[in-house]
Amino acid sequence: MTFTRRQVLAGAGAALAACALPAGAQRRPAWPAKPIRLIVPYAAGGAADITARVLAKPMGQALGVPVVIDNRGGANGNIGTDAVAKAAPDGDTLLFTASGPIVANPALYASLPYDPLKDLRAVSQATSYQYVLVVAQASPLRDVKQLVQAAKAAPGRVSYGSSGIGGGAHLAGAMLARMAGAEMTHVPYKGNAPALADVLGGQLSCTFDTVVTAAPQIASGKLRPLAVSGPSRSPLLPEVATMQELGFGGFVVTQFQGLFAPAGTDAAVVGRLHRELVAALRLPEVVQRLQTDGGYELVGGTPEQFARLVAQEHAAYGKLIRDAHIRAE
């Protein structure tokens, strides 16, 4: 068989192109090729840690490699978040966190070693949850209107607790005080449980607690719910109005749990992670554990949707924290 000069040149050109194009692809190793380290910036056993573990198993099975939880607690979530911000953008080190280190800590702390908007890439929001404003059943405060009136009548006498400075419950209380034009005393605790105990004991006027945590005490008649903090009513407390329904327009305080990768992570990797997270959220056992039992709203939004939410909450909570002069201790 003989070839013309044109055929030889065409074949050589095609061979060169075939060699040149895969070369770049060959330099990029297949992903995932090894276990994925999922950093949770809190101690084991917390809410974000539990959610991460529920999702890690099915995601690992779908990806074909283990997703290993690495708890890096400390500094209100800053240590673990910074570790991911400084990790190689290869998809092998990821972050699963609640809102705080992403949207609140940048305003709470004078300086951070990372910039969540520049150093991290949003992959997908997994869950959302809201708070309920509660008082003891024996409290004379029957509704939000009476609570605000009491706070205005005796500035500083009405107290509200939270699980810590800058947390969602603290921000919800600060937002209520600012919108109402009332002075309320914030009492930070190390966790929600002691704050609820002091509300029940009468040492604390009220607190914002997560709906799922407060719901059993409400059902038993020990706590009286006044309002929920989300944009819509909670399925667990459908009879309780939102703060917006009660006249506090724009009052929305929710917390997210979501997946992040280091900035610069390849879009194909981010897309695959998003798809597998959404698939995990649809599994009946995950729905049972997180939504039915845990009270979370399951989200699974796109990377673009999650990035927009992060930017919006970063700005909104940052302004609230600065206006209320809230600083981390």
Sequence and secondary structure as in RCSB ss.txt:
>XXXX:A:sequence
MTFTRRQVLAGAGAALAACALPAGAQRRPAWPAKPIRLIVPYAAGGAADITARVLAKPMGQALGVPVVIDNRGGA
NGNIGTDAVAKAAPDGDTLLFTASGPIVANPALYASLPYDPLKDLRAVSQATSYQYVLVVAQASPLRDVKQLVQA
AKAAPGRVSYGSSGIGGGAHLAGAMLARMAGAEMTHVPYKGNAPALADVLGGQLSCTFDTVVTAAPQIASGKLRP
LAVSGPSRSPLLPEVATMQELGFGGFVVTQFQGLFAPAGTDAAVVGRLHRELVAALRLPEVVQRLQTDGGYELVG
GTPEQFARLVAQEHAAYGKLIRDAHIRAE
>XXXX:A:secstr
    HHHHHHHHHHHHHHHHHHHHHHHS  S  S EEEEESS TTSHHHHHHHHHHHHHHHHHTS EEEEE   G
GGHHHHHHHHTS SSSSEEEEEESIIIIIHHHHSS  S  HHHHEEEEEEEEEEEEEEEEETT S  SHHHHHHH
HHHSTTTSEEEESSTTSHHHHHHHHHHHHHT   EEEE SSHHHHHHHHHHTSSSEEEEEHHHHHHHHHTTSEEE
EEE SSS  TTSTTS BTTTTT TT   EEEEEEEEETT  HHHHHHHHHHHHHHHTSHHHIIIIIITT  EE  
  HHHHHHHHHHHHHHHHHHHHHTT    
